[in-house]
Amino acid sequence: MKIALDIFGALLAFAAIGSAISKLLKVPDVMAAMTAVGVKVSQVPLLALLEIAGGLGIIAGIWNKTLGLVSTVALVLYFAGALTAHTRVKSKIADAGAAIGIFVIGLVTTYLQLKR
């Protein structure tokens, strides 16, 4: 279980931090998707900061079980919110693909954190 948690935790941290970087760099496709679901440009840096904090919390969670679990759950909730936003505007599955993938990785990581 430890190896699976390390792998999925690393994937989740990498995905969250990568997602944040794409927001901070204002990647056109990412910004278009954010705008399409109703996120204001002024909100993007805060959302990126939350993703970075979650990713770093998962990494620190290697040594602190509680921090790892809290960070993982926080990212699952963050991406559940993203999926809710996509659902509200009836986005195509392809447009919500990254959020779906990261959400699923987050669910698996949460399960593994709880089994730790």
C-alpha positions as CSV (number, residue, x, y, z in Angstrom):
1,M,0.0,0.0,0.0
2,K,2.8,2.4,0.8
3,I,4.2,2.2,-2.7
4,A,0.8,2.8,-4.3
5,L,0.3,5.8,-1.9
6,D,3.6,7.2,-2.9
7,I,2.9,6.8,-6.6
8,F,-0.7,8.2,-6.5
9,G,0.4,11.0,-4.0
10,A,3.2,12.0,-6.4
11,L,0.8,12.0,-9.4
12,L,-1.7,14.1,-7.5
13,A,0.9,16.6,-6.3
14,F,2.4,16.8,-9.8
15,A,-1.0,17.3,-11.4
16,A,-2.1,20.0,-8.9
17,I,1.1,21.9,-9.1
18,G,1.2,21.6,-12.9
19,S,-2.4,22.8,-13.1
20,A,-1.4,25.8,-11.0
21,I,1.6,26.6,-13.1
22,S,-0.6,26.6,-16.2
23,K,-2.9,29.0,-14.6
24,L,-0.1,31.3,-13.4
25,L,1.4,31.3,-16.9
26,K,-2.0,32.0,-18.3
27,V,-1.9,29.2,-20.8
28,P,-4.6,30.2,-23.4
29,D,-6.5,26.9,-23.3
30,V,-6.6,26.9,-19.5
31,M,-7.7,30.5,-19.3
32,A,-10.4,29.9,-21.9
33,A,-11.7,26.9,-19.9
34,M,-11.6,29.0,-16.7
35,T,-13.5,31.8,-18.3
36,A,-16.1,29.3,-19.8
37,V,-17.0,28.0,-16.4
38,G,-17.4,31.5,-14.9
39,V,-14.0,32.0,-13.1
40,K,-12.9,35.7,-13.2
41,V,-9.3,36.4,-14.2
42,S,-8.7,38.0,-10.8
43,Q,-9.6,34.7,-9.1
44,V,-7.1,32.6,-11.0
45,P,-4.0,33.4,-8.8
46,L,-5.8,32.4,-5.7
47,L,-7.0,29.1,-7.3
48,A,-3.4,28.4,-8.4
49,L,-2.1,29.1,-4.9
50,L,-4.6,26.6,-3.4
51,E,-3.5,24.0,-5.9
52,I,0.2,24.6,-5.0
53,A,-0.6,24.5,-1.3
54,G,-2.4,21.2,-1.7
55,G,0.4,19.7,-3.8
56,L,3.1,20.8,-1.3
57,G,0.9,19.5,1.5
58,I,0.8,16.1,-0.1
59,I,4.6,16.0,-0.4
60,A,5.0,17.1,3.2
61,G,2.4,14.4,4.0
62,I,5.0,11.8,3.4
63,W,6.3,12.6,6.8
64,N,3.1,13.9,8.4
65,K,0.2,11.5,7.9
66,T,-2.5,14.1,9.0
67,L,-1.2,16.8,6.7
68,G,-1.1,14.3,3.8
69,L,-4.7,13.3,4.3
70,V,-6.0,16.9,4.8
71,S,-4.2,18.1,1.7
72,T,-5.5,15.2,-0.4
73,V,-9.1,15.8,0.8
74,A,-8.7,19.5,0.1
75,L,-7.6,18.8,-3.5
76,V,-10.5,16.4,-4.0
77,L,-12.9,19.1,-2.8
78,Y,-11.2,21.7,-5.1
79,F,-11.5,19.5,-8.1
80,A,-15.1,18.5,-7.2
81,G,-15.8,22.2,-7.3
82,A,-14.2,22.4,-10.7
83,L,-16.4,19.5,-11.9
84,T,-19.4,21.2,-10.5
85,A,-18.5,24.3,-12.4
86,H,-18.1,22.3,-15.7
87,T,-21.4,20.5,-15.1
88,R,-23.2,23.8,-14.4
89,V,-22.3,25.2,-17.8
90,K,-22.7,21.8,-19.5
91,S,-19.1,21.5,-20.6
92,K,-18.1,18.7,-23.0
93,I,-16.3,15.8,-21.3
94,A,-13.1,16.7,-23.2
95,D,-13.2,20.2,-21.7
96,A,-13.5,18.8,-18.2
97,G,-11.0,15.9,-18.8
98,A,-8.1,17.3,-16.7
99,A,-10.4,18.0,-13.8
100,I,-12.0,14.5,-14.0
101,G,-8.6,12.8,-14.2
102,I,-7.1,14.8,-11.2
103,F,-10.4,14.2,-9.2
104,V,-10.1,10.4,-9.8
105,I,-6.4,10.4,-8.8
106,G,-7.4,12.4,-5.7
107,L,-10.1,9.8,-4.7
108,V,-7.7,7.0,-5.1
109,T,-5.0,8.9,-3.1
110,T,-7.6,9.7,-0.4
111,Y,-8.5,6.0,-0.1
112,L,-4.8,5.0,0.2
113,Q,-4.2,7.8,2.8
114,L,-7.1,6.4,4.9
115,K,-5.6,2.8,4.6
116,R,-2.2,4.1,5.7
